[in-house]
């Protein structure tokens, strides 16, 4: 019931924004009949889009049709664009009202002598036109994000130097992906594009750091063969993320659910680590890959047990930890008596929106997570947060493109 209440609130908010925004845009486009028709058609599409996409998602699984994702994306685009324009217009109208109040008070005390009763300045066509132009920039960005940006895979190459790296692992290449969210995909071919990019990197080890699905384990079924095709020389390892637990409820056989879920990782060729560790050997040298179940702050599952996962790991073992939620690093990994050289996380998606270019790294997610994307170093330990291979909610990405990360370890 709560989701319906939330939806009703969103629809009511949209109506208010819609009417207010149209009233503001009339200042610039008041005599343009084409504008009027297009504007209200967008509003009709908004409501019909919510209805039909919601109905589809309630009753279908498997590969999501492109029209569903485009519809959801356009609904988001229309809503956020009108919200932005409405917010800018509200600021402008507030300044007009403030100017009117100042003028009125000036007349009252005799400082000014403004004739007539109209104190609030009228909206200026130029100003509302500028506001509309500003809104057009993110509007066009979102159109790109829901069509091309969601599969615009970006490869980030990171070189890390360690004094205690075993000699045989100098030049070792590890590739990380995270947050597949297979229930959101609408194209097998586009997913395979990302897999080909992974294979071109020729990794020694491939790791996946959680959120295989959105809410049910069967969402991955159409893409098992795709991720099975991802290659590595010395192993593929995975862990769970918070969304991987959402398909388990109190009336379901949890043991059976997890047995089936784990089998899907096996079919893809991934060794899923449920508070466990594995050893990668080269001659007499070795490194440890440690994986915990999800551990997150707030409402997210806390199944991760780092001490259990580190059982039989020696104090001097070079250790890489896979932990979906980056808050686990601050709360447990950094504080643990075992030195963990590198922790690999995901979860934040970079909010799928922001700026990561020209030396600027910004996204609204930074106000929720102190560490949200890229490399962080404290106490001679590293945390890397991958922006995710897939997408969730908004079927698109703007500025925060899907990420494939290659790490090369070198001897310092």
C-alpha positions in Angstrom: 0.0 0.0 0.0 2.9 2.4 0.8 4.0 2.4 -2.9 0.6 3.5 -4.0 0.5 6.3 -1.5 4.0 7.4 -2.7 2.8 7.2 -6.3 -0.3 9.3 -5.4 1.9 11.9 -3.8 4.2 12.1 -6.8 1.2 12.5 -9.2 -0.3 15.3 -7.1 3.1 17.0 -6.9 3.5 16.7 -10.7 0.1 18.3 -11.3 1.0 21.3 -9.2 4.4 21.6 -10.9 2.8 21.1 -14.3 0.2 23.9 -14.0 2.7 26.3 -12.4 5.3 25.6 -15.1 2.8 26.0 -17.9 1.7 29.3 -16.4 5.3 30.5 -16.4 6.1 29.3 -19.9 3.1 31.2 -21.3 5.1 34.3 -20.7 7.4 33.3 -23.5 5.2 31.0 -25.6 1.7 32.5 -25.0 0.8 32.7 -28.7 2.4 29.5 -29.8 -0.3 26.9 -30.3 2.2 24.2 -31.2 3.9 24.7 -27.8 0.5 24.4 -26.0 -0.3 21.1 -27.8 3.2 19.6 -27.2 3.2 20.7 -23.5 -0.1 19.0 -22.7 0.7 16.0 -24.7 3.8 15.5 -22.6 1.5 15.6 -19.5 -0.8 13.0 -21.0 2.2 10.8 -21.8 3.4 11.2 -18.3 0.3 9.7 -16.7 -0.2 7.1 -19.4 3.5 6.1 -19.2 3.3 5.6 -15.5 0.2 3.5 -15.8 1.3 1.2 -18.6 4.9 0.7 -17.4 3.7 0.0 -13.9 1.2 -2.6 -15.2 3.9 -4.2 -17.3 6.5 -4.4 -14.5 3.9 -5.9 -12.1 3.2 -8.9 -14.4 6.3 -9.6 -16.5 9.9 -10.8 -16.0 12.7 -11.6 -18.4 14.3 -9.2 -20.8 12.6 -5.8 -20.4 11.3 -4.4 -23.7 13.0 -1.3 -24.9 9.6 0.6 -25.0 9.2 0.0 -21.3 12.6 1.5 -20.4 12.1 4.4 -22.8 8.7 5.1 -21.4 10.1 5.1 -17.8 13.0 7.2 -18.9 10.8 9.8 -20.6 8.5 9.9 -17.5 11.6 10.7 -15.4 12.8 13.2 -17.9 9.5 15.1 -18.1 9.0 15.1 -14.4 12.6 16.3 -13.5 12.7 18.9 -16.3 9.4 20.5 -15.2 10.6 20.2 -11.6 13.8 22.1 -12.4 12.0 24.7 -14.4 9.4 25.1 -11.7 12.1 25.5 -9.1 13.9 28.2 -11.1 10.6 29.9 -11.8 9.7 29.9 -8.1 13.0 31.7 -7.4 12.3 34.2 -10.1 8.7 34.8 -8.8 10.0 35.1 -5.2 12.4 37.9 -6.3 9.4 39.6 -8.1 7.3 39.4 -5.0 10.2 40.7 -2.8 10.6 43.6 -5.2 6.9 44.4 -4.9 7.0 44.3 -1.1 9.9 46.6 -1.1 8.1 49.0 -3.4 4.9 48.9 -1.4 6.7 49.5 1.9 8.6 52.4 0.2 5.2 53.9 -0.7 3.8 53.4 2.8 6.7 55.2 4.5 7.0 57.8 1.8 10.5 56.9 0.6 9.1 56.2 -2.9 6.0 57.3 -4.8 5.1 54.5 -7.2 1.8 55.4 -8.9 -1.0 52.7 -9.3 -1.7 49.6 -7.3 0.5 47.1 -9.3 3.7 46.7 -7.2 4.8 43.2 -8.3 6.8 43.4 -11.6 5.4 41.3 -14.4 7.3 38.3 -15.6 9.7 39.2 -18.3 9.7 37.1 -21.5 13.5 37.2 -21.7 14.0 35.9 -18.2 11.5 33.0 -18.6 13.1 32.2 -21.9 16.5 32.0 -20.2 15.1 29.7 -17.5 13.6 27.5 -20.2 17.0 27.4 -22.0 18.8 26.4 -18.8 16.3 23.6 -18.3 16.8 22.4 -21.9 20.4 21.4 -21.1 19.7 18.7 -18.5 16.6 17.7 -20.6 18.8 16.9 -23.6 21.3 15.2 -21.3 18.6 12.9 -19.9 17.5 12.0 -23.4 21.0 10.9 -24.2 21.3 9.1 -20.8 18.2 7.0 -21.4 19.0 6.1 -25.0 22.9 5.8 -25.2 24.3 6.7 -21.8 23.1 3.6 -20.0 25.4 1.4 -22.1 28.2 3.9 -22.6 30.7 1.7 -20.7 33.8 3.5 -19.4 37.0 1.6 -18.7 39.0 3.0 -15.8 42.5 1.8 -15.4 44.1 2.1 -11.9 47.7 1.2 -11.0 48.4 0.4 -7.3 51.8 -0.1 -5.9 52.4 -2.2 -2.7 55.7 -2.8 -0.9 54.5 -6.2 0.3 53.0 -7.5 -3.0 54.4 -11.0 -3.6 56.9 -10.9 -6.4 55.0 -13.3 -8.7 52.1 -10.9 -8.7 53.9 -7.9 -10.0 51.8 -6.9 -13.0 48.8 -8.8 -11.8 45.6 -7.5 -13.5 42.2 -7.7 -11.7 39.0 -6.4 -13.4 36.0 -5.3 -11.3 32.4 -4.9 -12.2 29.5 -4.2 -9.9 25.8 -3.7 -9.7 24.6 -5.6 -12.7 20.9 -5.2 -11.9 19.9 -7.6 -14.6 16.2 -6.9 -14.2 16.7 -3.5 -15.7 18.3 -4.5 -19.0 16.5 -4.1 -22.4 19.2 -5.4 -24.7 21.3 -8.6 -24.6 23.5 -7.2 -27.4 24.3 -4.1 -25.4 25.2 -6.2 -22.3 27.5 -8.3 -24.5 29.2 -5.1 -25.7 30.4 -4.7 -22.1 31.4 -8.3 -21.8 33.6 -7.9 -24.9 35.3 -4.9 -23.3 36.1 -7.0 -20.2 37.5 -9.8 -22.4 39.7 -7.3 -24.3 41.4 -6.4 -21.0 42.5 -10.0 -20.6 42.2 -10.0 -16.8 44.0 -12.5 -14.5 41.0 -12.3 -12.2 37.5 -10.9 -12.7 35.4 -9.9 -9.6 31.8 -8.9 -9.3 30.8 -6.9 -6.2 27.1 -7.5 -5.8 23.6 -6.7 -6.8 23.1 -9.2 -9.5 19.3 -8.6 -9.7 16.8 -5.9 -8.7 14.4 -8.0 -6.7 14.0 -11.6 -7.9 16.7 -14.2 -8.6 15.2 -15.2 -12.0 15.9 -11.7 -13.5 19.4 -12.9 -14.4 18.3 -16.0 -16.4 18.3 -14.3 -19.8 21.8 -13.0 -19.3 23.5 -16.0 -17.7 25.2 -16.9 -21.0 26.4 -13.4 -21.5 28.2 -13.2 -18.1 29.4 -16.8 -18.6 31.3 -15.5 -21.7 33.3 -13.1 -19.5 36.8 -14.6 -19.3 39.7 -14.5 -16.8 42.8 -16.5 -16.5 42.8 -17.4 -12.8 39.2 -17.2 -11.6 35.9 -15.3 -11.4 34.6 -14.3 -8.0 31.4 -12.7 -6.8 29.5 -11.6 -3.7 26.0 -10.5 -2.8 24.6 -7.0 -2.7 21.5 -5.6 -0.8 19.2 -6.2 -3.8 20.0 -9.9 -3.9 18.1 -10.4 -0.7 14.9 -8.7 -1.7 13.4 -11.9 -3.3 13.5 -13.8 0.0 10.4 -13.3 2.2 9.2 -14.9 5.4 6.9 -17.4 3.6 9.6 -18.7 1.2 12.1 -21.5 1.6 15.2 -19.4 2.2 17.5 -22.4 1.9 16.0 -23.3 -1.4 16.1 -19.7 -2.7 19.8 -19.3 -1.9 20.7 -22.7 -3.4 19.1 -21.6 -6.6 20.6 -18.1 -6.5 24.1 -19.5 -5.9 23.6 -22.0 -8.8 23.1 -19.1 -11.1 26.5 -17.7 -10.2 27.9 -21.2 -10.8 26.3 -21.2 -14.3 28.0 -17.9 -15.0 31.3 -19.3 -14.0 31.5 -17.1 -10.8 32.6 -18.5 -7.5 30.4 -16.7 -5.0 32.0 -15.9 -1.7 29.5 -16.0 1.2 31.8 -14.8 4.1 34.5 -16.9 2.6 38.0 -16.6 1.0 39.9 -18.1 -1.8 43.6 -18.4 -2.6 45.3 -17.4 -5.9 48.7 -19.1 -6.2 51.6 -18.4 -8.4 54.5 -20.7 -7.6 55.3 -20.3 -4.0 53.5 -16.9 -3.8 49.8 -16.3 -3.0 47.2 -13.7 -2.5 43.8 -13.9 -0.9 40.4 -13.0 -2.3 38.0 -12.4 0.5 34.2 -11.9 0.0 31.5 -11.0 2.5 27.8 -11.0 2.2 26.1 -7.6 2.1 26.7 -5.3 5.1 25.2 -1.8 4.9 23.9 1.0 7.1 20.3 1.9 7.4 17.7 -0.5 6.2 20.1 -2.7 4.2 20.9 -6.3 5.2 23.8 -6.9 7.6 24.8 -10.4 6.7 28.5 -9.7 6.2 30.8 -11.3 8.7 34.4 -10.1 8.1 36.0 -12.2 10.8 34.4 -15.4 9.5 35.4 -14.5 5.9 39.1 -14.0 7.1 39.3 -17.4 8.7 42.6 -19.1 7.9 44.0 -15.9 6.3 47.4 -15.3 7.7 48.5 -11.9 9.0 51.0 -11.4 6.2 48.8 -12.5 3.4 48.2 -10.0 0.7 44.4 -9.5 0.9 41.7 -8.2 -1.4 38.2 -7.8 0.1 35.0 -7.8 -1.9 32.3 -5.9 0.0 29.3 -4.4 -1.8 28.5 -1.4 0.4 31.4 1.0 0.9 30.3 2.0 4.4 31.5 -1.5 5.5 35.1 -0.2 4.9 34.8 2.6 7.4 32.8 0.6 9.9 34.8 -2.7 9.9 37.5 -3.2 7.3 39.7 -0.2 8.4 39.2 -1.2 12.1 40.0 -4.9 11.7 43.2 -6.2 13.1 44.0 -7.9 9.8 45.5 -5.5 7.3 43.3 -5.5 4.2 45.3 -4.1 1.2 42.4 -3.3 -1.1 38.6 -3.3 -0.6 36.4 -3.3 -3.7 32.8 -2.0 -3.4 29.9 -0.7 -5.5 26.4 0.1 -4.4 26.2 3.9 -5.0 26.1 3.9 -8.8 27.4 7.4 -8.6 23.6 8.0 -8.4 23.8 7.5 -12.3 23.9 11.3 -12.5 26.6 13.8 -12.1 29.9 15.1 -13.5 33.1 13.2 -13.7 35.3 15.1 -16.2 37.8 18.0 -16.4 39.0 17.2 -12.9 35.5 17.6 -11.4 33.8 14.7 -9.6 30.4 15.6 -8.3 27.1 13.8 -7.8 24.2 14.3 -5.4 25.0 11.0 -3.9 28.0 12.6 -2.1 25.5 14.1 0.3 24.4 10.6 1.3 27.7 8.8 1.2 31.1 10.3 2.2 32.8 7.8 -0.1 30.9 7.2 -3.3 33.1 6.7 -6.3 36.7 6.1 -7.2 39.8 5.5 -5.1 40.2 6.4 -1.4 43.2 5.7 0.8 43.6 5.7 4.6 46.1 3.9 6.9 47.9 2.5 3.9 44.7 0.7 2.8 42.7 1.3 -0.3 39.0 1.4 -1.1 37.7 1.5 -4.6 34.0 2.2 -5.4 32.9 1.1 -8.8 29.9 3.1 -10.3 28.2 -0.1 -11.6 27.8 -2.1 -14.8 24.0 -1.7 -15.0 21.4 0.7 -13.8 18.4 0.9 -11.5 15.3 3.1 -11.2 16.1 5.6 -13.9 16.9 3.5 -17.0 19.7 5.7 -17.9 23.0 7.4 -16.9 23.9 11.0 -17.2 27.6 11.8 -16.7 28.2 8.8 -14.4 28.6 6.2 -17.1 28.7 2.4 -16.4 32.1 1.4 -15.3 34.6 -1.5 -15.8 37.6 -1.1 -13.7 41.0 -2.6 -14.4 43.6 -2.7 -11.5 47.2 -3.4 -12.1 49.3 -4.3 -9.1 52.9 -3.4 -9.1 55.8 -4.0 -6.6 56.7 -0.7 -5.0 
